[in-house]
Structure formats: structure tokens, C-alpha cells
């Protein structure tokens, strides 16, 4: 799997990289701190999973989600935010987010989500062959 982490906090990006290191299935991790870097990484890396913050400099994560989802319906998108308000959750899910995670209270659940995504993709791949 290839992962793109989009968060303006270097500390959060590093915590996610540390969390992801336990997965031998993850072959590539790209990092972006803003919308421009996110779009560039999407077109260069073709990630299987995007971990996306809502609050970013310039264009916010909700707009990024909307633009990415219009071009790519297959990529799994995990919204990871410090703004877990119901209206944001609703909007993100309507725009095609697969998961909505509160950074403060659910950060460690990202690991379980990635395992679930990998297992589902593995099962789907085996079924096709």
C-alpha cells in the first residue's frame, strides 16, 4: 500500500509515520503540509490511502477531499482532525471520506483502520484472481 499523509503539523506527520512503520505492507509514505503538496503527491505517488487533516494553510482539507474524490473514487480517505464537529463529519462523509477520526481521542485507531483497509484490499485482490 502507498500512503499520503496531508497535515500541516510536522509532529503529527511524524507520529503517523511512526505508527505506520509497523506495517510491512506499506511500501511508500509521502508527506504533504498543504494543498499544493497534496495535489502534487497524489499525481506522483497514486496513493491507496490518504490521511487528510481539515485545517491546512491555504485550501482546507474539505476542499481537497472534494477535488480528490472527483478524480479518484478508489483511494481510501481518512479525515484526521482536531475539529471533530458533527457538521464537519457530515460534510466529509457526504463528499466521500471513508473514515472521520478525532486526533485527540481516536488517533490510535488509525492503525486499526489501515489494517482493515489492507485486509479488505487483499481479500478483494484474491477474489479477483
N, C-alpha and C positions, 0 to 999 in steps of 0.2 A: 504494500500500500504506500501511496505517496500522500503526505500531509502538508497542508499550507496553514500556518498559524498567522492570523492577522490581528495584532494587538499593538497599541502604541506604547505599552509598558514593556521595557526590556526585561524586567524582573518576571513578569507574567510569562513572556515568551520563553524565558529560560526555565521557569518552573514546569511549563508544558513539555519542553524538550526533555527535561529530566524524567518526567512522568512517562513519556513516550519511549524512552530508551529501553524499557523493559520488554518491548515488543520486537522480536526479531523479524516479524513480518513486515515491519515498516522500513522501507528501503530508502526513503528520501523525505527530509523535512525541510521545507522552505519557510522563511520568515519574512513578514511584511509589517511595517509600522504605520502604514497609511493606505489610502485607497489606490493611489498610483502604483505603489509597490505591489499591492494585492492583485491588480489587474495584470501587471507585467508578469508576476509569478504564475498566475492562472494560465496565461498563454504560453509560458515557457515550461512549466512543470506538469500541467494537466493533472492536478491533484485528484485523489479519490475521496479525500475528506478535507474540508475547510473548517478550521476553528476560528470563529469570527467574533470580534468584540463589536458592540454597538457604538460606543463612544470613541471616535477616532478624530484626529485632526483633519480638517477639510471635509470631505464627504463622509457621512456617518455609515455605520455598518448596515443599517436597514436599507439604505440606497444601494450599497454594494451587493447585499443579498439579492435585491430585486434585479439588478443588472446581471449578476452571475447566473441566477436561476433562469432568466430569459434565454441565455445562451447554452446553459448546461443543466439538463434535468436529471442527470445521473449522479453527479457529485453529491456526497452527503455533507450537509452543512450543520455544524453545531454552533449555535449562538452561545457565547460565554460572556456574561456581562455582570457588572455591578449595579445594573438598573433592571432588576427582575420584576418590573411593574406589569400588572396584568395587561395593560394596553399595549406594551411592547411585545409581550409574549404572543398576544393575539395577532398583532400585525406581522410579526416574524413568521408565525406559523401559516398565516394566510399567504404570505409571499413565498413560502416553500421551504422554510427551515425544517430540518428533520428533528432537531433537539434544541431545547432552550434551557441553559444551565446558569444558575446563580453562582458567580465566582466566590462569593463569601461563604455560602452554606453547602454548595454542591460540587466544588472544584474537583474533589477526588473521584466523582462519578464519571469524569471524562474517560478515565481508564476503562471502566466497565462499558461505556458507550463504544469506545474504539474496539474492544473485544467483540461486542455484539455485531458491529459493522463488519469486522473481519470474518467472523463465523458465518454471517449471512452471505457475504460475497463468496466465501469458499464453498458454501453449500450450493449457491446458485451456479457457480462455475462447474462444480462436479456434476450437477444435474444436466447442464448443457452438453457435457462431454459424455 
